[in-house]
Amino acid sequence: MADDLCFFNKDSFIFKPPKKSTLLSRMVVLIFSMVCGVYICSICLRQISSRSTARLLSVQVVRPCEPIDVEPSEKPLVHFPKPKTFGRGECACHPVRSFAILSTQRSGSGWFETLFNSHVNISSNGEIFSVKPRRANVSTIVETLDKLYNLDFLTSASKNECTAAVGLKWMLNQGLMQNHEEIAEYFNTRGVSIIFLFRRNLLRRMISMLANSYDQNAKLLNGTHKSHVHSHHEAEILARYKPTINVTLLIPNLKQVEEMVTKALEYFKSTRHIVLYYEDIIKNRTKLIDVQDFLRVPRMELNSHQVKIHKGPLSSQVENWVDVEKALTGTAYASFLEADYRI
C-alpha cells in the first residue's frame, strides 16, 4: 500500500504533454510559415511588377531622334550617328550630314580642307584612302566609310559631339574610279553629298605635281618634305625649283587628267553634288558660302594658315617655258598659258 502511494506520488510530479498537443503546435507553425511565405512572395511580385512597369514607361518615353526643320526631300541626307568610341552628349539628336571631297592631287584640296575644318561644325578627315589597305577592295572601303560616317574615325579634325557635317578628301586615283559603281550606290544609299574640287588650269597643276615630286627626294626644307607650308619663307624655298616639262608627253598628260575628271563627273552625276574650281574660289570667296549652304551648315568666315607656294606668271615657274609655250600654242590647251588669277 505504501509502495503504491509512493508510486502514485512520484507520477504525480512528472508532466508528460499529450502527443496531440505536439502535433497541433507543429501545424500552427507550418500554417504560420506558409502565410508568411505567401505574404513575402506577394510583396516581391508587386515590386517586380512595379519595376517592369517603370522600365516599360521609361522605354516608352525615349523616342528616336527626328530631324527638325528639315525639308522632306532633305531627310535622307541627315542621320544621327551613335559612335562606339564616345558619347555625343547633348548633341545626340543633332543631325549630321555626310560629304566627300573628290579631287585630284595638287588641285588645292589640301588648302580647301583647312578652310573647311576652320568651321566649328565641319569635320573633314583628310586623305584616309591614301592608306592602301583601306582601299584594297569594296568591303574595306565600305568598312572604312561606315566608321567615318558613324564618327568613329577620329582625327585631329574631328569635332566629335556637335559635328554637323563629316567627310573626307578622296583623290580619284585612290580606288574611287575603279570601284565607282559600288561607291556611287553607297553614297546614294547613305545620303552622302559630293563636293567636286578641280583645277581649271591643268598646266599649273602639272607644275605643282612636278615640284612636289622633286621635293619628295630633295627634301629642300632642312631635310623634310612638305606638300603644304605655313610660312612665306618655306614657300619661297620650295618655289625656287623650276621643273623641266617633257613637251612630248605634255598634251597626252593634260588630256589624260581631263578625261579622268570628265569620267568622275559622269560616274557620280546621280549623286547630290556641287562642282567647284580652285581658281574660282581664289577669285571669288563667296563660293565658300555656296558650299556651306550646300551642306546646310551655319555660315561662317573660313580661314586657312596655308601659304601658296607657286605665285606669279607661269613663265617664271618652268625651266623650259619657251618649249612649253610652243607645244600648247594653237591647241585646245593654249588658254593654260594665260594668267588666270593673281595672288
Buried (B, 14 or more C-beta within 10 A) or exposed (E): EEEEEEEEEEEEEEEEEEEEEEEEEEEEEEEEEEEEEEEEEEEEEEEEEEEEEEEEEEEEEEEEEEBEEBEEEBEBBBBBBEBEEEEBEEBEEBBBBBBBBBBBBBBBBBBBBBBBBBBEBBBBBBBBBEEEEBBEEBEBBBEBBEBBBBBBBBEEBBBBBEBBBBBBBBBBEBBBBBBBEBBBEBBBEBBBBBBBBBBBBBBBBBBBBBBBEBBEEEEBBEEEBBEBBEEEEBBEBBBEBBBEBBBEEBBEBBBEBBEBBEEBBEBBEEBBBBEBBBBBBBEEEEBBBEBBEBBBBEEBEBEBEBBBBBBEEBEEBBEBBEBBBEBBEEBEBEEBBEEBEEE
